Amino acid sequence: MASHGHDTDVAAFCRAFLTRAAGLDARRQDQLARAADHFLFVKCHVLGDDGGTTAVSPLHLSEAAFRLTAAMESLLAGGDGGHSEVGRKVQQRAAMLVGTDEHDRLQVRNTVGAGYAAPSAYAHGAKDKESDLHALRSVVRRVLTHWVVQAAYCTRLSGRHGGRDGLVNLLDDALLSRLLHQEHIIGPRDRFHADGGTPPLLPVALWDPSQFRLAGPPITFLVAPQRGYRSPGSV
């Protein structure tokens, strides 16, 4: 997906990304591997090597939306309970984690929300529920990258923001504290970008629901074999 002209930028991104990933404990590396597995499954079995909009296998877009939201749940669900509550919190936490401003945070929340709604609506008979798969994948790519940055940062914190669910606690608290958001989310993100961690590929434009209609046979919740840690690459 990257031209030779991007070689230096890709190398800088990988160094910055893997430096943070190397600081994760075994549990967080497992979270990352599970999320990356869902993300890469969609890339390889739905979008194909060219990242196009045409599905290249019988796997339908409804399951792709499920897998992309599952990737975010692997990273952002924490120890929360009921499914509807998890969905709402993942939407909010993803928006806080990757949103660049208020408008972008709303776009991220709405895109993730549509990703949750699409497979659920199909399962209940709404066969043409709209969701932009490329927009959702773009959000998940950002979540994967910035989760690594934030998780590595939180390993150095103590108390509520440094324990098992330290990152999700921080994202929840940052909803109500501009200071926390600036110091503990924006700050680490800016330092990551300064180290070369700016993805060299242009981001996919968010939210164009006319591009996709999720339809097809009933969803099959396949579970891909879990492998060892693998980097999502230039996510």
C-alpha positions as CSV (number, residue, x, y, z in Angstrom):
1,M,0.0,0.0,0.0
2,A,3.0,2.3,0.4
3,S,5.2,3.6,-2.4
4,H,8.9,3.4,-2.3
5,G,8.9,7.2,-1.6
6,H,7.4,6.4,1.8
7,D,10.1,3.9,2.9
8,T,11.8,6.3,5.3
9,D,8.4,7.3,6.9
10,V,7.3,3.7,7.2
11,A,10.5,2.8,8.9
12,A,10.2,5.7,11.3
13,F,6.6,4.8,12.1
14,C,7.6,1.1,12.8
15,R,10.5,2.1,15.1
16,A,8.2,4.5,17.1
17,F,5.4,1.9,17.3
18,L,7.5,-1.1,18.2
19,T,9.4,0.8,20.8
20,R,6.1,1.3,22.7
21,A,4.9,-2.2,22.0
22,A,8.1,-3.7,23.5
23,G,7.2,-2.0,26.8
24,L,3.9,-3.8,27.1
25,D,3.4,-6.6,29.6
26,A,2.3,-10.1,28.5
27,R,-1.4,-9.4,29.1
28,R,-1.4,-6.2,27.0
29,Q,0.6,-7.9,24.3
30,D,-2.1,-10.6,24.2
31,Q,-4.8,-7.9,23.9
32,L,-3.0,-6.3,21.1
33,A,-2.5,-9.6,19.3
34,R,-6.2,-10.4,19.5
35,A,-7.2,-7.0,18.2
36,A,-4.7,-7.1,15.4
37,D,-5.9,-10.6,14.4
38,H,-9.4,-9.3,13.9
39,F,-8.2,-6.2,12.1
40,L,-5.9,-8.2,9.7
41,F,-8.6,-10.8,9.1
42,V,-10.9,-8.2,7.7
43,K,-8.0,-6.7,5.6
44,C,-7.0,-10.1,4.1
45,H,-10.4,-11.8,3.7
46,V,-12.8,-8.9,3.0
47,L,-11.0,-6.0,1.5
48,G,-8.2,-7.8,-0.3
49,D,-4.7,-6.7,-1.0
50,D,-5.8,-3.5,-2.8
51,G,-8.0,-2.4,0.1
52,G,-10.9,-2.0,-2.4
53,T,-14.6,-1.8,-1.6
54,T,-15.5,-5.2,-3.2
55,A,-15.6,-8.2,-1.0
56,V,-13.2,-10.8,-2.2
57,S,-14.6,-13.7,-0.3
58,P,-18.1,-14.9,0.7
59,L,-17.5,-13.4,4.2
60,H,-20.1,-10.6,4.3
61,L,-19.6,-7.1,5.5
62,S,-21.8,-7.6,8.6
63,E,-19.2,-10.0,10.0
64,A,-16.4,-7.6,9.0
65,A,-18.1,-4.9,11.1
66,F,-18.4,-7.4,14.0
67,R,-14.7,-8.2,13.8
68,L,-13.7,-4.6,13.7
69,T,-15.8,-3.7,16.8
70,A,-14.5,-6.9,18.5
71,A,-10.9,-5.6,17.9
72,M,-11.8,-2.4,19.8
73,E,-13.5,-4.3,22.6
74,S,-10.3,-6.4,23.0
75,L,-8.5,-3.1,23.8
76,L,-11.1,-0.8,25.4
77,A,-13.9,-2.9,27.0
78,G,-12.0,-3.3,30.3
79,G,-14.0,-5.2,33.0
80,D,-17.4,-3.7,32.1
81,G,-20.5,-5.8,32.0
82,G,-23.6,-5.8,29.7
83,H,-23.2,-5.7,26.0
84,S,-25.1,-2.5,25.4
85,E,-23.1,-0.8,28.1
86,V,-19.8,-2.1,26.7
87,G,-20.8,-0.8,23.2
88,R,-21.5,2.7,24.6
89,K,-18.3,2.8,26.6
90,V,-16.1,1.6,23.7
91,Q,-17.6,4.3,21.5
92,Q,-16.7,7.0,24.0
93,R,-13.3,5.6,24.8
94,A,-12.3,5.3,21.2
95,A,-13.4,8.9,20.6
96,M,-11.3,10.1,23.6
97,L,-8.3,8.0,22.6
98,V,-8.0,9.1,18.9
99,G,-10.2,12.1,18.4
100,T,-8.2,15.2,17.4
101,D,-10.9,17.7,18.3
102,E,-14.6,17.8,19.3
103,H,-15.8,17.3,15.7
104,D,-13.5,14.3,15.1
105,R,-14.5,12.7,18.5
106,L,-18.1,12.9,17.4
107,Q,-17.3,11.4,14.0
108,V,-15.3,8.5,15.7
109,R,-18.2,7.8,18.1
110,N,-20.8,7.8,15.4
111,T,-18.7,5.6,13.1
112,V,-18.1,3.0,15.9
113,G,-21.7,3.2,16.9
114,A,-22.7,2.4,13.3
115,G,-20.3,-0.5,13.3
116,Y,-22.0,-2.0,16.4
117,A,-25.5,-1.4,14.9
118,A,-24.9,-3.0,11.5
119,P,-24.5,-6.7,12.4
120,S,-27.1,-6.5,15.2
121,A,-29.6,-4.9,12.9
122,Y,-29.0,-7.6,10.2
123,A,-29.4,-10.4,12.8
124,H,-32.8,-8.9,13.7
125,G,-34.0,-8.6,10.1
126,A,-32.9,-5.2,9.0
127,K,-31.0,-6.4,5.9
128,D,-29.9,-3.0,4.6
129,K,-28.5,-1.4,7.7
130,E,-25.9,1.1,6.5
131,S,-22.3,1.4,7.7
132,D,-19.1,2.6,6.1
133,L,-16.7,-0.3,6.5
134,H,-13.7,1.8,5.4
135,A,-14.5,4.5,7.9
136,L,-14.8,1.9,10.7
137,R,-11.5,0.3,9.6
138,S,-9.8,3.7,9.6
139,V,-11.0,4.3,13.2
140,V,-9.8,0.8,14.3
141,R,-6.4,1.5,12.7
142,R,-6.1,4.7,14.7
143,V,-7.2,2.9,17.9
144,L,-4.6,0.2,17.5
145,T,-1.8,2.7,17.1
146,H,-2.8,5.0,19.9
147,W,-3.8,2.2,22.2
148,V,-0.2,0.9,22.1
149,V,1.1,4.4,22.8
150,Q,-1.3,5.0,25.7
151,A,-0.9,1.5,27.2
152,A,2.9,1.9,27.2
153,Y,2.5,5.3,28.9
154,C,0.1,3.9,31.5
155,T,2.6,1.3,32.6
156,R,4.5,4.1,34.2
157,L,1.5,5.5,36.1
158,S,0.2,4.3,39.5
159,G,-3.1,4.2,41.2
160,R,-6.4,4.3,39.3
161,H,-4.7,5.0,35.9
162,G,-1.9,2.5,36.2
163,G,-3.5,-0.8,37.2
164,R,-5.1,-3.6,35.2
165,D,-7.8,-1.3,33.8
166,G,-5.7,1.9,34.1
167,L,-6.1,2.9,30.5
168,V,-9.9,2.6,30.3
169,N,-10.2,4.4,33.7
170,L,-8.0,7.2,32.3
171,L,-10.2,7.5,29.1
172,D,-13.4,7.6,31.2
173,D,-12.0,10.2,33.6
174,A,-10.7,12.3,30.7
175,L,-14.3,12.8,29.6
176,L,-14.7,15.1,32.6
177,S,-11.2,16.5,32.9
178,R,-9.6,18.6,30.2
179,L,-6.4,18.6,32.2
180,L,-6.2,14.8,32.3
181,H,-7.0,14.6,28.6
182,Q,-4.3,17.1,27.6
183,E,-1.5,15.8,29.9
184,H,-2.1,12.1,29.8
185,I,-3.6,11.5,26.3
186,I,-2.7,14.4,24.0
187,G,0.8,14.6,25.5
188,P,1.9,11.0,24.9
189,R,0.3,11.1,21.4
190,D,2.2,14.2,20.5
191,R,5.5,12.7,21.7
192,F,4.8,9.6,19.6
193,H,4.3,11.7,16.5
194,A,7.4,13.7,17.2
195,D,9.4,10.4,17.3
196,G,8.3,9.6,13.8
197,G,5.0,7.8,14.7
198,T,2.8,9.6,12.1
199,P,1.3,7.0,9.7
200,P,2.7,7.9,6.3
201,L,-0.5,6.9,4.4
202,L,-3.4,9.3,4.1
203,P,-6.3,8.4,6.5
204,V,-9.5,7.2,5.0
205,A,-12.2,9.9,4.9
206,L,-14.7,9.3,7.7
207,W,-18.4,8.4,7.4
208,D,-19.8,8.0,3.9
209,P,-22.7,5.6,4.6
210,S,-23.7,5.5,0.9
211,Q,-20.6,3.4,0.2
212,F,-21.8,0.2,1.9
213,R,-24.9,-1.7,2.8
214,L,-24.3,-4.6,5.1
215,A,-26.3,-7.6,3.9
216,G,-26.0,-11.3,3.3
217,P,-26.5,-14.6,5.0
218,P,-26.7,-14.9,8.8
219,I,-23.6,-13.9,10.7
220,T,-21.1,-16.6,11.6
221,F,-19.0,-15.6,14.6
222,L,-15.8,-17.3,13.4
223,V,-12.8,-17.3,15.7
224,A,-9.5,-17.1,14.0
225,P,-6.6,-19.2,15.5
226,Q,-4.7,-17.1,17.9
227,R,-1.1,-16.6,17.1
228,G,1.8,-15.0,18.8
229,Y,2.3,-11.3,18.9
230,R,2.5,-9.7,15.5
231,S,2.7,-6.0,14.7
232,P,-0.2,-4.5,12.8
233,G,2.4,-2.7,10.7
234,S,1.6,0.7,9.4
235,V,-1.9,0.8,11.0
